[in-house]
Amino acid sequence: VERLLARVVRPRRRGGGGGFDPGQALERSLRPLLLSQRVVADYTFPTSRSGVARRVDYFANSGANVALDVIKLALKSADEVMRRADAEAFKIEDIRDANQIEVVVFCTTSNDEAIVEVTKSAEQVIASVGASVVTSVDDAAAMMARLVG
């Protein structure tokens, strides 16, 4: 009876993950570059046009000068998708004005028909400031590996 009562009061927690995490999948794909230190995670550019230090998810120097940033556009709100795209575009412009770098942006997207068009517009906004936009983990990792050499 005590064992049953304990289960009623404190039900057993379910194990397992919450599904596919594109950020973790990208990190796994970039692991060889991270381990060889050709790519560093969570890099901060100390100089920018605005004077504000700006962070990107991954950066490769040693002549490559490539930044890879991850932005989540898999949202329900069209306004929030555009707000994030605008913020990312400004950050890229701010960094590139003071640094000679290539920027790749990995956008996690949704297949929700209500925001498909706004997601395409968001990708265009990011690309308009000179960034390469990719929407798959494999494309992001391959592009980074190709640019790093």
N, CA, C and O of each residue as an XYZ file, in Angstrom:
596
protein
N       0.834     -1.189      0.000
C       0.000      0.000      0.000
C       0.881      1.256      0.000
O       0.600      2.211     -0.724
N       1.945      1.255      0.811
C       2.842      2.424      0.854
C       3.478      2.680     -0.517
O       3.596      3.826     -0.952
N       3.884      1.601     -1.187
C       4.505      1.762     -2.509
C       3.507      2.367     -3.491
O       3.866      3.257     -4.261
N       2.283      1.909     -3.476
C       1.256      2.459     -4.364
C       0.935      3.906     -4.002
O       0.755      4.745     -4.885
N       0.866      4.195     -2.714
C       0.596      5.552     -2.268
C       1.724      6.494     -2.691
O       1.468      7.625     -3.105
N       2.953      6.035     -2.591
C       4.109      6.846     -3.005
C       4.039      7.167     -4.493
O       4.399      8.268     -4.911
N       3.578      6.215     -5.288
C       3.462      6.458     -6.729
C       2.351      7.436     -7.039
O       2.447      8.194     -8.004
N       1.293      7.435     -6.236
C       0.198      8.380     -6.447
C       0.657      9.776     -6.065
O       0.365     10.739     -6.775
N       1.366      9.897     -4.961
C       1.831     11.199     -4.490
C       2.985     11.707     -5.340
O       3.032     12.887     -5.685
N       3.912     10.825     -5.678
C       5.074     11.179     -6.474
C       5.143     10.268     -7.691
O       5.847      9.258     -7.658
N       4.442     10.591     -8.746
C       4.455      9.708     -9.916
C       5.854      9.638    -10.516
O       6.626     10.595    -10.462
N       6.152      8.495    -11.080
C       7.450      8.275    -11.708
C       7.625      9.240    -12.884
O       6.713      9.450    -13.684
N       8.795      9.802    -12.958
C       9.105     10.718    -14.070
C       9.449      9.922    -15.304
O      10.110      8.885    -15.243
N       8.989     10.428    -16.410
C       9.307      9.781    -17.679
C      10.704     10.188    -18.104
O      11.101     11.343    -17.953
N      11.425      9.255    -18.624
C      12.767      9.541    -19.127
C      12.696      9.911    -20.592
O      11.623      9.932    -21.197
N      13.841     10.198    -21.143
C      13.885     10.483    -22.575
C      14.047     11.953    -22.858
O      13.886     12.797    -21.976
N      14.363     12.244    -24.079
C      14.622     13.620    -24.481
C      13.387     14.306    -24.998
O      12.312     13.712    -25.084
N      13.554     15.552    -25.339
C      12.449     16.348    -25.823
C      12.385     16.414    -27.330
O      11.682     17.265    -27.874
N      13.100     15.538    -28.026
C      13.069     15.554    -29.477
C      14.376     16.044    -30.063
O      15.382     16.162    -29.363
N      14.353     16.324    -31.330
C      15.537     16.742    -32.065
C      15.915     18.172    -31.719
O      15.078     19.071    -31.800
N      17.156     18.390    -31.337
C      17.664     19.728    -31.032
C      18.704     20.080    -32.092
O      19.810     19.541    -32.069
N      18.364     20.985    -33.033
C      19.301     21.299    -34.113
C      20.611     21.910    -33.615
O      21.661     21.698    -34.222
N      20.560     22.665    -32.517
C      21.778     23.253    -31.969
C      22.755     22.186    -31.496
O      23.956     22.279    -31.747
N      22.238     21.178    -30.814
C      23.091     20.078    -30.353
C      23.590     19.251    -31.532
O      24.739     18.808    -31.543
N      22.735     19.046    -32.516
C      23.148     18.289    -33.704
C      24.265     19.020    -34.449
O      25.200     18.388    -34.940
N      24.171     20.345    -34.534
C      25.225     21.124    -35.185
C      26.524     21.016    -34.406
O      27.593     20.856    -34.996
N      26.441     21.101    -33.094
C      27.659     20.983    -32.279
C      28.325     19.621    -32.495
O      29.549     19.536    -32.597
N      27.517     18.553    -32.564
C      28.075     17.226    -32.834
C      28.748     17.194    -34.205
O      29.817     16.602    -34.355
N      28.140     17.816    -35.190
C      28.716     17.834    -36.539
C      30.014     18.642    -36.593
O      30.910     18.334    -37.377
N      30.107     19.665    -35.765
C      31.306     20.511    -35.750
C      32.377     20.020    -34.778
O      33.460     20.599    -34.695
N      32.073     18.957    -34.047
C      33.001     18.481    -33.016
C      34.433     18.298    -33.504
O      35.350     18.719    -32.799
N      34.686     17.687    -34.686
C      36.085     17.555    -35.128
C      36.786     18.913    -35.276
O      37.960     19.046    -34.931
N      36.069     19.912    -35.787
C      36.662     21.244    -35.929
C      36.874     21.905    -34.568
O      37.852     22.625    -34.368
N      35.955     21.656    -33.638
C      36.087     22.209    -32.289
C      37.257     21.556    -31.559
O      38.033     22.246    -30.897
N      37.392     20.244    -31.672
C      38.474     19.532    -30.997
C      39.845     19.917    -31.549
O      40.823     19.977    -30.804
N      39.915     20.176    -32.850
C      41.188     20.587    -33.458
C      41.465     22.071    -33.232
O      42.513     22.578    -33.630
N      40.536     22.756    -32.601
C      40.625     24.182    -32.280
C      40.694     25.075    -33.517
O      41.143     26.218    -33.443
N      40.244     24.539    -34.659
C      40.122     25.392    -35.845
C      38.864     26.235    -35.761
O      38.752     27.269    -36.419
N      37.906     25.782    -34.935
C      36.668     26.507    -34.683
C      36.504     26.605    -33.167
O      36.736     25.639    -32.440
N      36.100     27.789    -32.706
C      35.823     27.970    -31.275
C      34.336     28.284    -31.110
O      33.722     28.926    -31.962
N      33.783     27.822    -30.008
C      32.376     28.074    -29.706
C      32.249     29.338    -28.865
O      33.166     29.703    -28.129
N      31.101     30.000    -28.984
C      30.781     31.200    -28.188
C      31.874     32.263    -28.265
O      32.434     32.679    -27.251
N      32.159     32.684    -29.475
C      33.195     33.698    -29.687
C      32.572     35.091    -29.608
O      31.479     35.322    -30.125
N      33.273     36.008    -28.962
C      32.808     37.392    -28.867
C      33.743     38.302    -29.640
O      34.952     38.311    -29.411
N      33.170     39.065    -30.557
C      33.941     40.075    -31.284
C      34.035     41.307    -30.393
O      33.009     41.901    -30.061
N      35.233     41.700    -30.004
C      35.358     42.850    -29.107
C      35.083     44.182    -29.804
O      34.743     45.170    -29.153
N      35.233     44.204    -31.127
C      35.007     45.451    -31.848
C      33.824     45.316    -32.789
O      33.615     44.281    -33.421
N      33.056     46.395    -32.862
C      31.929     46.486    -33.783
C      31.703     47.958    -34.078
O      32.266     48.830    -33.415
N      30.892     48.223    -35.057
C      30.598     49.610    -35.406
C      29.971     50.360    -34.232
O      30.295     51.523    -33.992
N      29.088     49.704    -33.512
C      28.393     50.349    -32.399
C      29.240     50.426    -31.129
O      28.901     51.156    -30.198
N      30.344     49.671    -31.092
C      31.163     49.623    -29.895
C      30.719     48.559    -28.906
O      31.342     48.386    -27.859
N      29.646     47.846    -29.228
C      29.138     46.789    -28.364
C      29.790     45.471    -28.771
O      29.822     45.133    -29.954
N      30.311     44.722    -27.793
C      30.868     43.404    -28.083
C      29.728     42.501    -28.547
O      28.663     42.476    -27.931
N      29.950     41.764    -29.627
C      28.908     40.904    -30.215
C      29.360     39.455    -30.210
O      30.499     39.154    -30.570
N      28.463     38.548    -29.800
C      28.765     37.125    -29.697
C      28.171     36.353    -30.868
O      27.058     36.629    -31.316
N      28.937     35.383    -31.352
C      28.431     34.429    -32.336
C      28.612     33.022    -31.767
O      29.410     32.811    -30.854
N      27.879     32.082    -32.304
C      27.932     30.722    -31.769
C      29.256     30.026    -32.066
O      29.785     29.311    -31.214
N      29.797     30.230    -33.276
C      31.063     29.594    -33.657
C      31.886     30.558    -34.491
O      31.339     31.375    -35.232
N      33.214     30.460    -34.365
C      34.098     31.312    -35.151
C      35.359     30.549    -35.505
O      35.926     29.843    -34.672
N      35.790     30.695    -36.742
C      37.038     30.099    -37.221
C      37.936     31.215    -37.712
O      37.558     31.983    -38.597
N      39.129     31.303    -37.136
C      40.082     32.308    -37.566
C      41.195     31.618    -38.338
O      40.909     30.768    -39.181
N      42.430     31.946    -38.083
C      43.581     31.383    -38.799
C      43.434     31.592    -40.299
O      43.694     30.688    -41.094
N      43.023     32.774    -40.669
C      42.879     33.119    -42.077
C      41.502     32.849    -42.652
O      41.158     33.398    -43.699
N      40.705     32.017    -41.995
C      39.369     31.704    -42.516
C      38.404     32.854    -42.240
O      37.642     33.250    -43.122
N      38.435     33.388    -41.029
C      37.553     34.492    -40.626
C      36.091     34.223    -40.973
O      35.461     34.978    -41.714
N      35.572     33.133    -40.421
C      34.194     32.729    -40.675
C      33.447     32.621    -39.352
O      33.897     31.955    -38.419
N      32.309     33.281    -39.289
C      31.437     33.176    -38.122
C      30.213     32.376    -38.514
O      29.675     32.533    -39.610
N      29.777     31.515    -37.603
C      28.559     30.740    -37.800
C      27.650     31.043    -36.621
O      28.024     30.839    -35.467
N      26.466     31.527    -36.917
C      25.507     31.861    -35.880
C      24.243     31.027    -36.090
O      23.873     30.717    -37.222
N      23.595     30.672    -34.994
C      22.366     29.891    -35.041
C      21.223     30.786    -34.577
O      21.314     31.432    -33.533
N      20.147     30.817    -35.360
C      18.983     31.614    -34.987
C      17.737     30.744    -35.112
O      17.534     30.060    -36.115
N      16.920     30.786    -34.087
C      15.701     29.975    -34.059
C      14.552     30.765    -34.677
O      14.085     31.757    -34.117
N      14.107     30.300    -35.847
C      12.949     30.901    -36.510
C      11.759     29.946    -36.499
O      10.726     30.239    -37.102
N      11.894     28.814    -35.825
C      10.803     27.844    -35.724
C       9.866     28.300    -34.605
O       9.861     27.744    -33.507
N       9.083     29.316    -34.914
C       8.196     29.935    -33.937
C       6.776     29.966    -34.467
O       6.537     29.661    -35.636
N       5.851     30.328    -33.625
C       4.443     30.440    -34.031
C       4.089     31.855    -34.472
O       3.191     32.041    -35.294
N       4.784     32.848    -33.936
C       4.446     34.240    -34.188
C       5.257     34.814    -35.353
O       6.487     34.832    -35.315
N       4.561     35.275    -36.371
C       5.224     35.895    -37.522
C       5.983     37.152    -37.105
O       7.076     37.414    -37.609
N       5.418     37.916    -36.202
C       6.092     39.134    -35.728
C       7.406     38.799    -35.033
O       8.402     39.501    -35.212
N       7.414     37.733    -34.245
C       8.629     37.333    -33.534
C       9.681     36.819    -34.507
O      10.872     37.060    -34.307
N       9.265     36.114    -35.558
C      10.207     35.642    -36.577
C      10.914     36.839    -37.206
O      12.140     36.845    -37.324
N      10.152     37.848    -37.609
C      10.762     39.027    -38.235
C      11.607     39.831    -37.246
O      12.641     40.383    -37.624
N      11.181     39.900    -35.995
C      11.961     40.617    -34.983
C      13.332     39.961    -34.814
O      14.350     40.649    -34.732
N      13.351     38.640    -34.762
C      14.627     37.929    -34.615
C      15.508     38.081    -35.851
O      16.725     38.235    -35.740
N      14.889     38.038    -37.027
C      15.660     38.209    -38.263
C      16.257     39.609    -38.336
O      17.420     39.768    -38.707
N      15.478     40.616    -37.988
C      15.984     41.993    -38.001
C      17.136     42.162    -37.011
O      18.139     42.802    -37.326
N      16.995     41.595    -35.828
C      18.052     41.693    -34.821
C      19.321     40.990    -35.298
O      20.425     41.499    -35.103
N      19.166     39.826    -35.920
C      20.327     39.094    -36.436
C      20.998     39.877    -37.558
O      22.225     39.948    -37.614
N      20.210     40.461    -38.446
C      20.770     41.246    -39.548
C      21.541     42.453    -39.014
O      22.624     42.764    -39.509
N      20.992     43.128    -38.016
C      21.713     44.272    -37.446
C      23.009     43.818    -36.791
O      24.039     44.477    -36.935
N      22.970     42.711    -36.080
C      24.177     42.203    -35.422
C      25.250     41.891    -36.462
O      26.419     42.221    -36.265
N      24.862     41.261    -37.560
C      25.810     40.932    -38.618
C      26.414     42.200    -39.216
O      27.630     42.290    -39.386
N      25.574     43.171    -39.532
C      26.077     44.446    -40.065
C      27.041     45.103    -39.089
O      28.093     45.602    -39.489
N      26.685     45.103    -37.820
C      27.508     45.732    -36.788
C      28.876     45.062    -36.691
O      29.897     45.740    -36.580
N      28.893     43.736    -36.733
C      30.161     43.004    -36.656
C      30.976     43.205    -37.922
O      32.171     43.494    -37.850
N      30.346     43.055    -39.080
C      31.078     43.114    -40.356
C      31.635     44.490    -40.659
O      32.617     44.611    -41.392
N      31.026     45.527    -40.109
C      31.533     46.875    -40.355
C      32.922     47.086    -39.744
O      33.705     47.894    -40.243
N      33.224     46.359    -38.666
C      34.505     46.531    -37.983
C      35.432     45.328    -38.133
O      36.560     45.363    -37.641
N      34.987     44.268    -38.800
C      35.773     43.043    -38.933
C      35.603     42.470    -40.330
O      34.499     42.464    -40.874
N      36.688     41.992    -40.906
C      36.635     41.362    -42.225
C      36.314     39.881    -42.043
O      37.218     39.062    -41.874
N      35.023     39.538    -42.079
C      34.619     38.151    -41.863
C      33.519     37.748    -42.819
O      32.795     38.583    -43.362
N      33.414     36.439    -43.011
C      32.277     35.835    -43.691
C      31.329     35.357    -42.598
O      31.774     34.909    -41.541
N      30.032     35.448    -42.846
C      29.057     35.012    -41.850
C      28.114     33.992    -42.473
O      27.566     34.195    -43.556
N      27.946     32.891    -41.752
C      26.971     31.867    -42.116
C      25.945     31.853    -40.996
O      26.308     31.832    -39.820
N      24.662     31.864    -41.353
C      23.598     31.816    -40.354
C      22.781     30.560    -40.589
O      22.208     30.353    -41.659
N      22.746     29.726    -39.553
C      21.930     28.516    -39.582
C      20.594     28.861    -38.944
O      20.515     29.126    -37.745
N      19.542     28.855    -39.763
C      18.191     29.179    -39.289
C      17.427     27.884    -39.047
O      17.246     27.078    -39.960
N      16.981     27.693    -37.812
C      16.084     26.575    -37.550
C      14.694     27.055    -37.918
O      14.237     28.086    -37.424
N      14.023     26.313    -38.781
C      12.741     26.760    -39.316
C      11.639     25.747    -39.030
O      11.901     24.623    -38.602
N      10.427     26.164    -39.270
C       9.242     25.339    -39.043
C       8.536     25.110    -40.372
O       8.644     25.921    -41.293
N       7.821     24.010    -40.461
C       7.015     23.734    -41.652
C       5.587     24.239    -41.491
O       4.727     23.948    -42.322
N       5.333     24.984    -40.439
C       4.002     25.525    -40.171
C       3.616     26.464    -41.316
O       4.276     27.477    -41.551
N       2.540     26.114    -42.021
C       2.131     26.889    -43.195
C       1.792     28.340    -42.869
O       1.856     29.200    -43.747
N       1.435     28.620    -41.626
C       1.077     29.979    -41.232
C       2.281     30.921    -41.248
O       2.110     32.135    -41.351
N       3.495     30.376    -41.148
C       4.672     31.254    -41.112
C       5.705     30.935    -42.195
O       6.815     31.465    -42.158
N       5.359     30.082    -43.149
C       6.314     29.732    -44.206
C       6.761     30.971    -44.975
O       7.958     31.150    -45.203
N       5.846     31.811    -45.371
C       6.193     33.005    -46.150
C       7.015     34.002    -45.337
O       7.984     34.572    -45.839
N       6.628     34.209    -44.089
C       7.381     35.154    -43.262
C       8.780     34.601    -42.970
O       9.730     35.372    -42.834
N       8.913     33.282    -42.874
C      10.236     32.685    -42.667
C      11.119     32.926    -43.882
O      12.304     33.227    -43.739
N      10.556     32.796    -45.067
C      11.324     33.096    -46.288
C      11.755     34.561    -46.300
O      12.888     34.875    -46.665
N      10.858     35.447    -45.902
C      11.204     36.872    -45.826
C      12.306     37.112    -44.807
O      13.207     37.919    -45.036
N      12.235     36.417    -43.691
C      13.252     36.560    -42.647
C      14.618     36.110    -43.164
O      15.630     36.757    -42.897
N      14.642     35.017    -43.895
C      15.899     34.538    -44.475
C      16.454     35.555    -45.468
O      17.667     35.750    -45.533
N      15.580     36.210    -46.247
C      16.019     37.240    -47.191
C      16.608     38.442    -46.457
O      17.597     39.021    -46.908
N      16.007     38.816    -45.333
C      16.527     39.935    -44.539
C      17.945     39.621    -44.083
O      18.830     40.471    -44.180
N      18.168     38.416    -43.590
C      19.494     38.029    -43.103
C      20.486     37.968    -44.260
O      21.624     38.417    -44.121
N      20.073     37.426    -45.384
C      20.954     37.342    -46.547
C      21.268     38.722    -47.122
O      22.320     38.908    -47.734
N      20.379     39.682    -46.934
C      20.580     41.016    -47.508
C      21.780     41.753    -46.917
O      22.258     42.721    -47.508
N      22.269     41.315    -45.770
C      23.435     41.965    -45.171
C      24.717     41.185    -45.459
O      25.753     41.423    -44.839
N      24.634     40.256    -46.404
C      25.827     39.537    -46.850
C      26.081     38.206    -46.186
O      27.145     37.620    -46.387
N      25.145     37.707    -45.400
C      25.326     36.410    -44.755
C      24.844     35.300    -45.668
O      23.924     35.490    -46.464
N      25.469     34.143    -45.548
C      24.983     32.941    -46.211
C      23.992     32.287    -45.269
O      24.312     32.049    -44.104
N      22.798     31.994    -45.750
C      21.750     31.408    -44.921
C      21.586     29.940    -45.282
O      21.442     29.587    -46.452
N      21.609     29.082    -44.253
C      21.379     27.658    -44.434
C      20.292     27.225    -43.455
O      20.103     27.835    -42.403
N      19.580     26.159    -43.823
C      18.463     25.724    -42.982
C      18.572     24.263    -42.563
O      17.606     23.691    -42.060
N      19.733     23.657    -42.765
C      19.909     22.284    -42.298
C      21.245     22.165    -41.574
O      22.201     22.882    -41.873
N      21.287     21.255    -40.627
C      22.507     21.007    -39.859
C      23.627     20.583    -40.794
O      24.752     21.069    -40.681
N      23.322     19.677    -41.717
C      24.344     19.176    -42.635
C      24.918     20.293    -43.495
O      26.131     20.360    -43.695
N      24.052     21.178    -44.010
C      24.531     22.291    -44.835
C      25.398     23.253    -44.024
O      26.419     23.734    -44.516
N      24.997     23.535    -42.789
C      25.769     24.448    -41.933
C      27.145     23.870    -41.638
O      28.149     24.573    -41.750
N      27.201     22.589    -41.259
C      28.484     21.951    -40.936
C      29.364     21.844    -42.178
O      30.571     22.073    -42.107
N      28.764     21.496    -43.310
C      29.544     21.364    -44.553
C      30.098     22.704    -44.988
O      31.254     22.788    -45.404
N      29.297     23.753    -44.900
C      29.764     25.069    -45.312
C      30.904     25.532    -44.401
O      31.897     26.086    -44.874
N      30.758     25.305    -43.107
C      31.807     25.705    -42.167
C      33.099     24.930    -42.464
O      34.181     25.518    -42.485
N      32.993     23.631    -42.691
C      34.172     22.814    -42.984
C      34.839     23.268    -44.284
O      36.066     23.315    -44.377
N      34.031     23.599    -45.274
C      34.588     24.048    -46.571
C      35.295     25.374    -46.421
O      36.383     25.552    -46.968
N      34.706     26.315    -45.692
C      35.293     27.650    -45.528
C      36.536     27.625    -44.638
O      37.459     28.417    -44.830
N      36.555     26.716    -43.668
C      37.711     26.612    -42.777
C      38.864     25.937    -43.506
O      40.030     26.254    -43.269
N      38.534     25.009    -44.391
C      39.541     24.362    -45.206
C      40.129     23.185    -44.597
O      40.998     22.550    -45.194
